[in-house]
């Protein structure tokens, strides 16, 4: 599975085979993970991917799964598979802190819908993962004492990306092959890209976000971060369905994985806006251009498209996401301002400068942009871009103490992300190579609303383009 060569990351399928063959039981896997979690906390610097975990909880789920394997009555392809969820989700019995010092003072008593579904599928929830405070940034830098700064497993002195920082770090470091994140401005896709793993942002409303903090109700989608595209497909197929508690996704068409394993890409039209595509670092561009050629070699054709009003989309997306967060966090801003990280305060203060007029104008832009996309998707099946224009930025000493605020980096990192959040179309990022410094470079595919199956099909082929998977410098082997 996935790109061959150099010690690939453990996928869910490899774990599944070990459990089915009886070589390894979920309980043994869980014991390995507990030992790894202890090690992560003690390492220098600490990885800080999983910020809350509980040995008893992990073992209870693992033992139940071990019994199911023994009796040959497993619940799903995720039975016995270790997963983690971003701290933005409610997960019993952890604290729902959402990256802050002040939220979630009591242990959670109710699961978010995705946590509930993962339990019903027999997955082993190994804990909740680190995140940028209140999801307000794309570095993952969170200096408060409950969280600290998660490290990029490829280069520990670099950021993981955010805001689903710990989710991507946990998968890249081998702690679990599956993690769940949320994406309002690239928050699944940026960390997945920086950490060299697969990230899927579902169509807006596709996967229920009930039980996560509703920071920005119109831009946020839920999605999996995984070691392989096949794993992302399996998690997607289990989580994607209407949830009576989440009105936005009620009318969705059925999620399928049709044609996902088709032998080639014949007949597909891949849309590229080259001016937009090329707005990235030279190293990123050269790898991503080769990835496009690879898709062409499998029979797809590249069609030049023009994505109109990209600058307007960028501004309007920022107005929407920040206005909605500011609105939802109004009481927190008044009551807990002093307990927030400095960059969170700055972003929320900036957000309070937008007017009702700005917000309404931004939403008119959304209608325009969705209409343009509808038109574009009559001529092409998908849109290709690099995932992030650059590789993961490095961590400076001062970031550990006071955090980091670099709005030009934030804007840049979101460049290829915002269209998907603003219009609700799905996006998949797949690692396609490495920079000379050894940091992951990723590629993005976007498709029309509800067409995740096509993204996964193209993603499977992109994975074959990556001729090697380098092992991260921080890596735990759960099968050992």
Residue, then its C-alpha position, 0 to 999 in steps of 0.5 A: x500500500x502507498x508509496x514503496x521504498x524507504x521505511x513507509x509509515x504503518x498503515x491501518x491495513x498493515x495493523x488490520x492484517x496483523x490483528x486478523x492473522x492473530x500475530x498481534x492483538x489490539x491489546x498488545x498494540x494498545x500496550x505498545x502505544x501506551x509505552x510510546x505515549x509515555x516516551x513522547x512525554x519524556x523525550x527532548x523536546x516532547x512531541x506534544x501530539x497527544x495532550x490528554x490520554x488515559x491508560x485505562x480507557x485505552x486498554x478497555x477499548x483494546x480488550x473489547x476489540x481483542x475479544x471481537x477478533x477472537x470471536x471473529x465478530x469485528x465491527x468494521x475495518x476500524x476495529x482495533x485501530x488506534x485513532x485520536x481526535x482533535x481537542x476541538x471535539x468532545x471525547x468522554x472522559x477528557x477535558x474539552x479545552x479546544x487548545x485553551x487554558x479556560x475551557x473544559x474545566x470538567x471532564x466531558x460526559x458526552x461524545x461528539x458524533x464522530x467520537x461516537x461513530x469511531x467507538x461504534x466502529x470498534x476503534x481504540x481512541x488513544x486520546x485527544x490531540x493538540x491544536x492551535x488555541x481556538x483554531x486561530x492560526x496555521x502554525x500549531x504554536x500553542x505555548x500555554x501549559x496544557x498544550x505546549x508546542x507540538x513538533x514536526x516529526x520530520x524535523x522537530x525544530x519545525x512547526x507541524x502546521x495548524x490548527x489540527x497540529x497534534x492530529x497530523x503529528x500523531x499520524x506522522x510519528x506513527x502513534x496512530x494511523x488515523x486522526x480526526x481534525x477540523x478545517x475552516x481555513x486549511x486546518x486539516x490540510x496544512x498540518x497534513x501537508x507539513x507533516x507528510x501525511x494524507x488529509x481530507x477536508x470533506x464537503x461542507x456538511x458531509x461529516x457531522x461536526x456536532x459536539x465540536x466547538x462551533x467556532x465558524x459555522x459556515x467554513x468548517x468541515x471535518x475530515x480524517x488525517x491518515x497515513x494513506x489514501x486508502x485509510x482516509x477512504x475507509x474513515x470517510x466512508x464510516x463517518x460521512x452520513x447525515x446526523x440529525x443533530x447537525x442540520x447542515x449535512x441532512x440533505x447530502x447524497x450518499x457517500x460512495x467510493x465508486x471507481x476509487x481503484x480504477x486502473x487509470x485516469x482515462x477520460x478525466x479532465x484536471x483543471x489547472x489555473x497556472x498563474x495561481x498554481x505557480x504562486x509557491x516556492x520553487x522547490x514546491x513548484x517543481x515537485x508539484x508540476x511533476x505530479x501533474x505530469x504523472x497524472x497525465x501519464x495515467x490518461x487524464x488530460x490537463x485543462x487550463x481554467x481561470x479561477x476568477x476573483x481569487x483575491x476577493x475570495x481570500x479577503x472574503x473568507x477571512x472576513x467570514x471565518x474571523x467574524x463568525x469566530x469573534x461572534x461565537x467567542x464574544x463572551x470568552x473575549x470579554x471574560x477570558x481575554x487575559x488567559x488567551x495566548x497573545x496571537x489569539x487576542x490579536x486575531x480576535x481583536x482584528x476580527x472585531x474591526x469587521x462590520x456587518x456590511x463587510x460580512x454581508x458583502x463577503x457572503x455575496x462574494x461567496x454566492x458569486x464564487x460558488x456560481x463560478x465553480x459550478x460553471x468550471x465543474x461543467x468543463x473539468x472534474x477537479x482542480x489541482x494546486x500545490x497544497x501549501x506554497x512552502x514547507x513547515x517553518x522553523x520554531x524559534x526559542x521565543x515561540x516557546x515562551x510567547x507564541x508566534x504571530x506572523x500574519x503574512x505566513x498565515x495568509x500565505x499558508x492558506x493561499x490554496x486552502x481558502x477556496x475550499x473552505x469558502x465555497x464548501x467544496x472538498x479537498x484532499x492533500x497527498x504528500x508528493x516529495x521532500x524539500x532539500x532540507x528533508x521537509x514534506x511537500x504536498x499536492x492538493x486536489x479539489x472537486x465539486x461538492x460531494x465528489x470526495x470519491x473522485x478525490x480519493x481515486x486521484x489521490x491513490x494515483x498521486x501516492x504512486x508518484x511518490x517514489x519513496x516515503x522517508x521515515x520521520x526522525x521521530x517515529x514509533x513503530x506500533x507493530x514492533 
